[in-house]
Amino acid sequence: MSDPYEEIVQGETLRRSAPGDLHELICARLHTQVAASLTGAAAARLLAPRSVVQITPGTLLRPDLALLTAATGKLFLAAEIIYSDDHRTDTVVKKQLYEDLNVPRLWMVDPRYNNVEVYHSTAYGLSLKGILAGREVLAEKLLPNFGITMNELFAAAEASNEA
């Protein structure tokens, strides 16, 4: 388990619960796969888990996964791994901030149901492109070497639940 942390939304501090072991297993697996897909690619930069990302003045978030475009340093992809003790901040507050900022991609990873909601930014806000589960593959055309099935992503989590 890691430590509790803080995020700042429009100048207000949000205290976040320490992510549990299940959360951290999924986060590590997702980071490993995305990092491997970026080998030799200079167009994007993957930040360490929960690195501080300034969204707007007075708003500092810590996405579980943040991928920045190398050319602009802007957030291209954010992934939030939901944990039941503290889900409203990710599923409502931060999702709205990502939408307001027009972040091109958002992945909401939900270990409660072993699925991932994939959102793309559109002129009308975030659009749900799909809810992936089981043998479906999480992929991103702008990361041509990336792809992971939901079974693979959540396998470590399932193993830890059996222990």
PLY file of the C-alpha trace (Angstrom):
ply
format ascii 1.0
element vertex 163
property float x
property float y
property float z
element edge 162
property int vertex1
property int vertex2
end_header
0.00 0.00 0.00
1.25 3.50 -0.76
0.71 6.71 1.18
-2.27 9.08 1.21
-1.80 12.13 -1.00
-3.38 15.45 -1.86
-4.74 17.04 -5.01
-5.74 20.67 -5.38
-8.91 21.55 -7.29
-9.54 25.24 -7.88
-7.47 26.10 -4.80
-9.23 23.57 -2.55
-7.19 20.67 -1.15
-8.63 17.20 -1.62
-7.17 14.57 0.67
-7.02 11.22 -1.11
-6.91 7.82 0.54
-3.83 5.67 0.22
-4.29 3.34 -2.74
-4.43 -0.32 -1.73
-2.42 -3.25 -3.00
-4.99 -4.13 -5.67
-4.91 -0.59 -7.02
-1.11 -0.56 -7.08
-0.87 -3.92 -8.90
-3.11 -2.67 -11.68
-1.30 0.69 -11.83
2.09 -1.01 -12.14
0.88 -3.34 -14.88
-0.66 -0.48 -16.87
2.51 1.63 -16.52
4.74 -1.25 -17.57
2.71 -1.90 -20.72
2.46 1.77 -21.74
6.18 2.35 -21.03
7.11 -0.67 -23.15
5.01 0.67 -26.02
6.89 3.98 -25.91
10.35 2.47 -26.39
12.01 4.47 -29.12
9.09 6.90 -29.40
9.83 10.57 -28.85
6.32 11.95 -29.32
5.11 11.29 -25.77
6.42 11.21 -22.22
5.03 8.92 -19.51
5.11 10.34 -16.00
5.60 8.26 -12.86
2.38 7.13 -11.17
0.54 9.99 -9.45
3.00 12.65 -10.61
1.65 16.15 -10.12
0.10 17.58 -13.28
-1.00 21.21 -13.30
-4.31 21.26 -15.13
-5.05 24.95 -14.64
-3.74 27.59 -12.24
-4.89 26.41 -8.82
-5.64 22.84 -9.97
-3.01 20.16 -9.45
-4.03 16.57 -10.08
-2.21 13.28 -9.66
-3.50 10.84 -12.28
-2.56 7.21 -11.82
-1.17 7.39 -15.34
-0.33 10.57 -17.22
1.00 10.69 -20.76
2.14 14.08 -22.04
2.80 15.11 -25.61
6.52 15.80 -25.97
6.01 18.80 -28.28
3.68 20.76 -25.98
4.00 19.11 -22.57
0.20 18.95 -22.42
-1.72 16.05 -20.97
-2.77 13.70 -23.77
-3.94 10.67 -21.78
-5.01 10.34 -18.17
-5.91 7.07 -16.49
-7.65 6.91 -13.15
-7.88 3.63 -11.27
-11.02 3.77 -9.19
-11.07 2.44 -5.67
-14.31 2.08 -3.83
-13.29 4.02 -0.69
-12.68 7.19 -2.69
-14.39 6.88 -6.09
-16.42 10.11 -6.36
-13.36 12.31 -6.84
-12.19 10.23 -9.81
-15.55 9.45 -11.41
-17.17 12.87 -11.02
-14.81 15.70 -10.04
-11.67 14.77 -11.97
-13.59 13.42 -14.96
-15.27 16.83 -15.29
-11.90 18.61 -15.04
-10.45 16.41 -17.78
-13.49 17.15 -19.91
-13.22 20.92 -19.30
-9.53 20.77 -20.28
-10.30 18.76 -23.44
-7.86 16.00 -22.53
-7.87 13.86 -25.70
-8.04 10.48 -23.91
-9.29 9.29 -20.54
-9.29 5.74 -19.22
-11.37 5.00 -16.12
-10.04 1.69 -14.81
-12.49 -0.01 -12.46
-11.17 -3.04 -10.54
-14.57 -3.50 -8.88
-15.91 -4.77 -12.22
-12.63 -5.56 -14.03
-13.42 -3.11 -16.81
-12.10 0.06 -18.39
-14.23 2.92 -19.70
-12.51 4.59 -22.67
-13.33 8.25 -23.37
-12.27 10.45 -26.28
-12.53 14.21 -26.27
-14.93 15.68 -28.84
-16.22 19.15 -29.60
-19.08 18.34 -27.21
-16.99 17.00 -24.32
-15.85 13.51 -23.40
-17.51 10.76 -25.39
-17.65 7.19 -24.08
-16.12 5.04 -26.82
-16.51 1.74 -25.03
-16.48 -0.27 -21.84
-13.90 -3.04 -22.14
-13.92 -6.31 -20.20
-12.72 -9.91 -20.45
-10.76 -10.60 -23.62
-11.32 -7.15 -25.10
-8.15 -5.17 -25.78
-7.37 -1.72 -24.47
-5.51 -0.04 -27.31
-4.79 3.48 -28.50
-4.08 4.22 -32.15
-1.63 6.95 -31.14
0.30 4.28 -29.20
0.62 1.71 -32.00
2.70 -0.71 -29.91
0.29 -0.69 -26.95
-2.41 -3.23 -26.29
-3.50 -5.19 -23.24
-6.52 -7.40 -22.69
-8.67 -6.76 -19.67
-7.87 -10.29 -18.48
-4.15 -9.42 -18.57
-4.63 -6.04 -16.89
-6.68 -7.45 -14.05
-4.90 -10.84 -13.74
-2.54 -9.66 -11.02
-5.50 -8.22 -9.15
-7.40 -11.50 -9.33
-4.34 -13.39 -8.08
-4.00 -11.04 -5.10
-7.69 -11.52 -4.25
-7.14 -15.28 -4.04
-4.16 -14.91 -1.69
0 1
1 2
2 3
3 4
4 5
5 6
6 7
7 8
8 9
9 10
10 11
11 12
12 13
13 14
14 15
15 16
16 17
17 18
18 19
19 20
20 21
21 22
22 23
23 24
24 25
25 26
26 27
27 28
28 29
29 30
30 31
31 32
32 33
33 34
34 35
35 36
36 37
37 38
38 39
39 40
40 41
41 42
42 43
43 44
44 45
45 46
46 47
47 48
48 49
49 50
50 51
51 52
52 53
53 54
54 55
55 56
56 57
57 58
58 59
59 60
60 61
61 62
62 63
63 64
64 65
65 66
66 67
67 68
68 69
69 70
70 71
71 72
72 73
73 74
74 75
75 76
76 77
77 78
78 79
79 80
80 81
81 82
82 83
83 84
84 85
85 86
86 87
87 88
88 89
89 90
90 91
91 92
92 93
93 94
94 95
95 96
96 97
97 98
98 99
99 100
100 101
101 102
102 103
103 104
104 105
105 106
106 107
107 108
108 109
109 110
110 111
111 112
112 113
113 114
114 115
115 116
116 117
117 118
118 119
119 120
120 121
121 122
122 123
123 124
124 125
125 126
126 127
127 128
128 129
129 130
130 131
131 132
132 133
133 134
134 135
135 136
136 137
137 138
138 139
139 140
140 141
141 142
142 143
143 144
144 145
145 146
146 147
147 148
148 149
149 150
150 151
151 152
152 153
153 154
154 155
155 156
156 157
157 158
158 159
159 160
160 161
161 162
